Amino acid sequence: SISPVQVAYTREINPTSNSAPAVATLNFLSYLFVALFSNLCGLMLDTFAPSLVEGIKVYGRNSYLLFFLFATLVSAIGFISVRHLPESNGKNIYETR
């Protein structure tokens, strides 16, 4: 789910009349990202063949290294993106841009 900080910021950077559709779009995109990210992570783990232990897949070190490298990359992109957002000081800044 989305955090209150994301909802507040989304309301502050969009026109007041469009704040509800903006928050709804943010919510949709959050769930879409979770769906895509989880499937992509499954594909990445399957890149290196898992071993079967009593019928259960056990992924090796390389599978998890690839997964955590990808997660670190996504986190770094998110951090860099957030650093480029303008400060709103709790006010709607759509009109001032």
C-alpha positions as CSV (number, residue, x, y, z in Angstrom):
1,S,0.0,0.0,0.0
2,I,1.1,3.6,-0.3
3,S,2.4,5.7,2.6
4,P,0.7,8.8,4.0
5,V,3.8,10.8,2.9
6,Q,3.2,9.9,-0.7
7,V,-0.5,10.8,-0.5
8,A,0.3,14.1,1.1
9,Y,2.9,15.0,-1.5
10,T,0.8,13.9,-4.4
11,R,-2.0,16.2,-3.2
12,E,0.5,19.1,-2.8
13,I,2.0,18.9,-6.4
14,N,-1.3,18.5,-8.3
15,P,-4.2,21.0,-8.8
16,T,-6.7,20.9,-5.9
17,S,-9.4,19.8,-8.3
18,N,-7.4,16.8,-9.5
19,S,-6.1,15.6,-6.1
20,A,-8.5,12.6,-5.9
21,P,-7.7,11.2,-9.3
22,A,-4.0,11.8,-8.6
23,V,-4.1,9.8,-5.3
24,A,-6.1,7.1,-7.1
25,T,-3.5,6.8,-9.8
26,L,-0.8,6.7,-7.2
27,N,-2.6,3.8,-5.5
28,F,-3.1,2.0,-8.8
29,L,0.6,2.4,-9.7
30,S,1.7,1.1,-6.3
31,Y,-0.2,-2.1,-6.7
32,L,0.8,-2.5,-10.3
33,F,4.5,-2.1,-9.3
34,V,4.1,-4.7,-6.6
35,A,2.6,-7.2,-9.1
36,L,5.3,-6.6,-11.7
37,F,8.1,-6.5,-9.1
38,S,7.1,-9.8,-7.5
39,N,6.9,-11.6,-10.9
40,L,10.2,-10.1,-12.0
41,C,11.9,-11.2,-8.8
42,G,10.5,-14.7,-9.3
43,L,12.0,-14.8,-12.8
44,M,15.3,-13.5,-11.5
45,L,15.4,-16.2,-8.8
46,D,14.7,-18.8,-11.5
47,T,17.7,-17.5,-13.6
48,F,19.9,-19.8,-11.6
49,A,18.4,-23.3,-11.3
50,P,17.2,-24.0,-7.8
51,S,17.9,-27.4,-6.2
52,L,15.0,-29.5,-5.0
53,V,15.0,-30.7,-1.4
54,E,12.1,-33.0,-0.6
55,G,10.2,-31.4,-3.5
56,I,10.8,-27.8,-2.3
57,K,12.8,-25.3,-4.4
58,V,15.8,-24.0,-2.6
59,Y,17.5,-21.1,-4.4
60,G,21.2,-20.7,-4.2
61,R,23.5,-17.8,-3.4
62,N,23.7,-16.5,-6.9
63,S,19.9,-16.2,-7.2
64,Y,19.7,-14.1,-4.0
65,L,22.7,-12.0,-5.0
66,L,21.0,-11.1,-8.3
67,F,17.7,-10.4,-6.5
68,F,19.4,-8.1,-3.9
69,L,21.4,-6.4,-6.5
70,F,18.2,-5.6,-8.4
71,A,16.5,-4.4,-5.2
72,T,19.5,-2.2,-4.4
73,L,19.4,-0.7,-7.9
74,V,15.6,0.1,-7.6
75,S,16.2,1.6,-4.2
76,A,19.0,3.8,-5.5
77,I,16.9,5.0,-8.4
78,G,14.1,5.8,-5.9
79,F,16.4,7.7,-3.6
80,I,17.9,9.8,-6.5
81,S,14.4,10.5,-7.8
82,V,13.2,11.8,-4.4
83,R,16.2,14.1,-4.2
84,H,14.9,15.9,-7.3
85,L,11.4,16.6,-5.9
86,P,10.7,20.3,-5.0
87,E,10.0,21.1,-1.3
88,S,6.3,21.9,-0.8
89,N,6.4,23.0,2.9
90,G,3.0,21.5,3.4
91,K,1.3,23.8,0.8
92,N,0.0,23.1,-2.7
93,I,2.8,24.1,-5.0
94,Y,1.1,23.3,-8.3
95,E,0.3,27.0,-9.1
96,T,3.8,28.2,-8.1
97,R,5.6,25.9,-10.6
